[in-house]
Amino acid sequence: MTWRTLEADGCEWQVRAVPRPEEGGQDEPDRDEVLEFRTAEGTRPPRRLAVRAGALANMDEGALRAAYLQARPIGGDHYGRPGKTMSDMR
C-alpha cells in the first residue's frame, strides 16, 4: 500500500484509509473508513477521522489538508495527553 503524504505543522504526515471497525456486515459497499495520519518520524501521536469509503482516493491537496485539520490525536484529550481534563470541560 502506498501512503499519501501531507506537510503540516512542521512535519511530514503519512495518510492511509483503514476500514472502520464495526459490528455487523463486513462487505457493505458504503461502509465508512478511517483516515489515519501518522508522522513519518513517529514524533507525534496519530490522528484519525471517519470518512466515507473511498474518500481518500478522491481527495485533492486542499481536501486532505481540511481532513487533517478535523482529525484529532487518538487517546487522551484534544492535545494527546492521557488522563488530562481540559479546562473547558469542567
Backbone torsions as a table, in degrees:
resi	resn	phi	psi	omega
1	MET	NA	132.2	176.4
2	THR	-92.3	127.6	177.9
3	TRP	-86.2	139.4	170.5
4	ARG	-81.7	156.9	-178.9
5	THR	-124.8	155.7	-178.5
6	LEU	-147.2	132.9	174.4
7	GLU	-93.6	119.9	179.3
8	ALA	-157.7	145.1	177.7
9	ASP	53.1	35.7	176.7
10	GLY	75.2	13.8	-179.3
11	CYS	-132.4	158.7	169.8
12	GLU	-95.7	122.6	-179.3
13	TRP	-104.9	135.8	173.6
14	GLN	-97.2	136.9	-175.1
15	VAL	-124.0	134.0	174.0
16	ARG	-144.0	160.9	176.4
17	ALA	-107.8	130.7	177.8
18	VAL	-122.6	148.6	178.8
19	PRO	-61.5	140.0	178.6
20	ARG	-77.8	125.3	-180.0
21	PRO	-70.7	121.9	-179.9
22	GLU	-143.1	155.9	172.8
23	GLU	-81.2	153.9	177.7
24	GLY	104.8	-155.2	-175.0
25	GLY	-65.0	129.7	179.6
26	GLN	-87.6	-14.0	-173.7
27	ASP	-105.9	24.6	179.8
28	GLU	-73.4	126.7	-174.8
29	PRO	-68.6	-28.3	-177.4
30	ASP	-100.0	23.6	-178.2
31	ARG	-65.2	143.4	177.9
32	ASP	-73.5	157.5	174.1
33	GLU	-123.6	169.2	176.0
34	VAL	-116.5	124.3	172.1
35	LEU	-80.8	129.5	-179.8
36	GLU	-116.3	124.1	179.0
37	PHE	-107.8	122.8	177.7
38	ARG	-131.4	141.7	176.4
39	THR	-74.2	147.3	-180.0
40	ALA	-63.6	-33.6	-178.4
41	GLU	-89.6	-11.8	-178.1
42	GLY	73.6	25.5	-176.2
43	THR	-87.6	-13.2	179.5
44	ARG	-128.0	155.3	179.4
45	PRO	-67.9	148.3	178.2
46	PRO	-62.1	154.8	175.7
47	ARG	-121.2	148.7	179.9
48	ARG	-137.1	151.2	178.5
49	LEU	-150.0	131.1	176.9
50	ALA	-79.5	133.5	178.8
51	VAL	-138.6	169.4	174.8
52	ARG	-68.4	148.6	178.8
53	ALA	-57.8	134.3	178.9
54	GLY	83.1	1.3	-176.6
55	ALA	-65.7	-36.5	-177.5
56	LEU	-60.2	-39.1	-179.3
57	ALA	-64.1	-26.8	-177.6
58	ASN	-97.0	-0.1	-176.9
59	MET	-83.7	133.5	170.7
60	ASP	-90.5	-175.6	-177.7
61	GLU	-59.7	-41.1	179.9
62	GLY	-65.9	-42.5	179.0
63	ALA	-68.2	-35.7	178.3
64	LEU	-66.8	-41.1	177.8
65	ARG	-65.1	-40.4	177.6
66	ALA	-63.4	-39.9	178.1
67	ALA	-65.5	-40.0	177.7
68	TYR	-60.5	-42.5	-179.1
69	LEU	-66.4	-27.9	177.9
70	GLN	-82.4	-26.3	-177.7
71	ALA	-69.6	147.4	179.7
72	ARG	-122.8	151.7	176.1
73	PRO	-58.6	145.3	179.1
74	ILE	-85.6	144.9	179.7
75	GLY	75.4	146.7	177.2
76	GLY	72.0	-160.5	-179.5
77	ASP	-88.3	-168.2	-178.9
78	HIS	-55.0	-32.6	-177.3
79	TYR	-94.6	4.0	176.2
80	GLY	85.2	13.1	-180.0
81	ARG	-97.9	113.2	-177.5
82	PRO	-63.3	135.0	174.4
83	GLY	81.6	-7.0	-178.7
84	LYS	-86.7	128.2	177.6
85	THR	-88.8	130.6	179.8
86	MET	-73.6	146.7	-174.3
87	SER	-62.1	-32.7	-177.8
88	ASP	-82.5	1.6	-179.9
89	MET	-97.6	-0.1	-176.1
90	ARG	-84.6	NA	NA
